[in-house]
Amino acid sequence: MSAVMSAADAEVVAECEHCGEILCRSLEAGDGLSAEDNQEIGERIARNHEHTCPASGEEWTETVTVDVAIDATGGE
């Protein structure tokens, strides 16, 4: 797992290079979880999409590329 950002508006942003879907999860999602837990959840969602991208046309176990980054600008 990568380092956690401490900015209030930071979020995990993942973009699928195959279908263009953008997945976002706030590190302060208001769900009672820590920023570290929210970052891990965001990264897991991105890894899951790598294996289940509906636009890949491949079997479930084939992977596509999903770039994951931490955006501390609040998505602006």
Secondary structure, DSSP 4 states (H G I P E B T S, - for coil): -PPPP--TT-EEEEEETTT--EEEEETT-SSS--HHHHHHHHHHHHHHHHHH-TTS-S-TT----EEEEEE-STT-
